[in-house]
Each structure stands twice: as C-alpha cells, then as structure tokens.
C-alpha cells in the first residue's frame, strides 16, 4: 500500500498526540472535547487564513465591511424576509421535529431526505453571518434554542444524526452509507455553522458538539490506521469543514484527516461511476477534469484548495489549476453557473452547455464562487475574482426572488413556461439551495477585500465602508462610493490612521476593456483588464482614487463548439448578463416564442436606461433587432434554397438575468439568434 504524504503525516500526528496523552479515547466520550476553540473568536473572516502559510491573501471579517450599495437591499431582504420565512418552512417540514422526536418532545415521524439535518445547519450558518454584520436578538435567540435542540441528541459516542437512528442505526458509516448517506456531509455543515456562530457570538455550544463528533467518534474509529474503517466523502463538504476547524482550533489532526479523505483510501473498492459522481475515492491530485455531480465536484475543489493553502503541496496546485482551466474554458455558463445536466445534476462534456435544459444549480454556482475565493487567496490573481463576480451577480443572484421568499434550484439560460415548469418555489424537499443562498448573501461583505503583506486588495466594487487594518496593524478605513454595477465610476477614500506606505491593489475587471484610474486626480497608468493594478505609495488620510470602467454593453459570442449558441449572441453590461423576457416584447404577440427575435450585430447601438420602478430598480437595455415571421401556419421544413422571408425591424428589450421570473411566467432567453444581414 503506497500512501502518500497525507497518510504519513496522519500517522505521525496521531502517534504524537497519543504519546502526549491528549488523544481522547472512546471511553472518555462524555468528557470535555480534547480540542478547545481558540479564545479570540471575534473578528474572524469567513475563512480564517491568518496563519495559513500558503495564503497570499487573507480575508477580512464580515463585520469589517458595511455594505450600503447594490447589495444592501438584497442583504436586508435576506435577513428580514428570507431567513425568517425559511425558518418557518424548515419547521413546517419537520426539520426540527426530527431532533425533538429523539428527545421525546415530538411524536412526528422522521421527515425529509436523509441529509435533512444539513438544512438546519446551513440556515444557522446564515444567521451566524447575519449576526456578524450586526445584532439581531430575535434571530440569535431562535438559533441558540435550535442549537440546544441539536446538541441534545448527540449520543455519548459523539455520533449526531437524526436519520441513522432507530431502524437505520445499523447502517451507520457502512461503505454504502458513506457513499450515499451524507453523514459526514451533514457534520461538515454542522461544523461550518458552528464555526460561524462561534465567530459571531463566542458561544461554542455547537462547535463543541462538532469537535466531539470528530474527536470521539470519527478519529478513533475511522481513518487509515489498521483496524480503522476507511472514510469516503460521498458528498464532499467535510474536507473544507475539517480544515476550517483546524484553523479554529490549530489541532493538526483535522487537517491531516482532511488530507486523508482527499486522497481516498484504496482499501475500499468503489465503482468507477461512483468515483466520477461523488468526486472522491481516488487521490484528488489524479483528477484531470471536472465531472460528476457539480456541487460535489465544486465542494471537493474547495476542500482541496483549503488543503493547499495549509500544506502548499504542489501537486494540489497543479491539479487545481488544470481543473480551473477546464472550468473557465469548457464548463462554465456565461452566468457563472456550472453543471449542464439534470441527470446526475452533473457536469457534461466539454462545451456541453445547453440553455433551456441547463441545470446550473444555485448550490453549484455558490460552490464555484467559494472555490474561486480560495484560489484567489492562494494566488492573488484576478482571473479568480472575475469568476466570483460573474457567478455572484448572475448565476447566484438569480437563485433568490427579489422578495427573498422564492428560490431557484435550477438556473436555466432559456425558459418556456408552457412546459409547466415552475422555476421559483418557496420550498424544495431537497432544500439545499435556499439556505445556501442565504448564507452567501449574509457572508458577502467578507468577499469584498483582502489584505496581504503588501497592502490591501479591492476585489468587488459596491458602496461600502471598510474598517479594518493592514497586516502590520495600522488601522485603515476605506470608503467606496459608486452606483456599480449600473455605473462604472467608483470613488474610493483611503484613510489609514497615519500616513503609511502600502500597496492598494485595484481589481480591473476582465470585461473592462477601457478604463481610467486616478489617484488624488493624477492619472495612473498600467491598468490591465483581468488584473490587479498595484498602486504603491505613501497613503495619507483622505487620499482618493477614482476608477472609471467603460460600461458600454458588449455583444458576446460563445466558442463555436458550444453548439446551442451557434449563431447567437448574449449581451453583458459591466458584470451583469442580460436576458429577454417575453412580456417585455409585447408588441409582437404573433411570435410563437422568443426564437422569433433576432439581434442585429453589425452596429453596437444598445441603449441603457435605469428604470427605478422595474424589478426593484434595474438597467433596461434596448437593442435593435428583428422579428421573423415564425407562425404556427409555417411549414416545419422547407427547401434551403428558398429565400427566407425578411424579418420586421423591432427593438429587443432586455433585463438583468438575475431578475428574471419575478413577474408573470413568460419565456426567457439569454442567447439571442443573430439577425442575418
Ligand atoms: Zn442546491
């Protein structure tokens, strides 16, 4: 058996911990956890990279950034409508009863799929991030009570799960259960919620339960050692959670356990189709492409990047970069969504990017953002931020309705309501996406900036105030004033506590082919699309930076290998991808569907106007086009030699993709057939 580094390190730390007498055996299961979270719980970011040796950038805490611009009403809706209404849905669908039943406080039968515990955990995590932005006594009290009900059913062994009990107890952690049962997926979400709640409140109740599961149930019984049962992450999630637990406690056994899981355990034989679908079971570093279940794949990439950030293993970085090129060159929708196929909720072949059949699960787009945030931290390269922005403003933002109470599971790029498909719903029995969207919006301030040894990175543009410090400890405030993403001008005011030399890294978005940057009114050269512009100088309190990005709408074509998009264009303005909805094209009721519309491409004469009364305020684009005489009377086929009937000139009206399906059901398309001149 040829185990690599991860097993050697695992064995070394295991024996070292055992020798020191701090290895907690099963007989001490009810004792306090062997690992205590560090006491400095406040002011921690989403990912605490403060001691990660291979992180070039370190995130700033959610609490350090006050967002007041584009994302502010969305985040307010999240806290005041989405999170409370999802709480009611979770209770109405028995998610808490599953815990109360095991305490004898409910007679309701087990409800929901076997991964239902994770719904509560993800919801609690979104509350935790909301609390990091400001107090909310009601939400905190509700969540603290929920946490008490969760930890009350933890068994003396440390085991915690409301499905694999009673008649299902004998199935725990069997190979088949590990492949499909989501036990460690649920614990991974418990850990993420626990860490976020601890960092919000200092309350370690849930965190201690998570540590107890890992210390007393998992580590003694499962792993690479002789006599231990192997681990398979049937749905990756535990890897990144264990590594954040390592960052929270500094216990290296969690990092090594994550490395062992990422490597896979050859003692168990796994079907090749399962290795593809689960994106685990073989060494992560042997992967050459994105495949299988898209959310599993993205979460595995998150865990692997976290592992690289801590270990610097070059094989991981090589693999991660190869996979990223597969993402950006073959697999990602223009919306930042991923996962083309409904069957298996999976990646397709390279360039397989259907529009109406696109799966584009909200969770997969979120996984894409989470992965790219980690790649950004490892490298400081803006190509990753471009993906974050694309996914965030489009394929993630589309996942929640404007009123915050309806959610998309799929995020297709074309839609026909006559199929009967209802795209936005209050509830899905697999309700992974709604609380995932909620935790993403709640944690969003933590993605706007990073620090490095050289200074401060500005990743995302939106009106906000940063109140944090440079890595040398110098207090630093920075204010952004902008109408981004509707306008391309951004005004920054930089206020270090005292005049200080450092580098301000300004992201120049990849879509911004024309831009200007001035510092205190003086032009600054060197801005390149898709890169950070480093501005190193002595910064004085009140210094200003003006950025101006050209917001001219851009018509984009897909690689011809994307067969569904041949002869079509999409329109993007700034970071926002636009779409046509049928009800905005009211002048042409004869059209069977949106395919009748054509976009002129010979001239770039798209006009943009802000409509404050439409869809909570959006830019509406108008683009010259034509409508073909497609009617039900036309033949299904006709000789190609016949000259097509000329179209009638019309104006195409487009709204931001994220805002689609917020009015009455109507057809939608992102990719528009080109008008043949
Ligand atoms: Zn989902």
Boltz pocket constraint, residues with backbone or C-beta under 6 A from the ligand:
constraints:
  - pocket:
      binder: B
      contacts: [[A, 361], [A, 362], [A, 363], [A, 364], [A, 409], [A, 430], [A, 431], [A, 432], [A, 433], [A, 434], [A, 436]]
      max_distance: 6.0
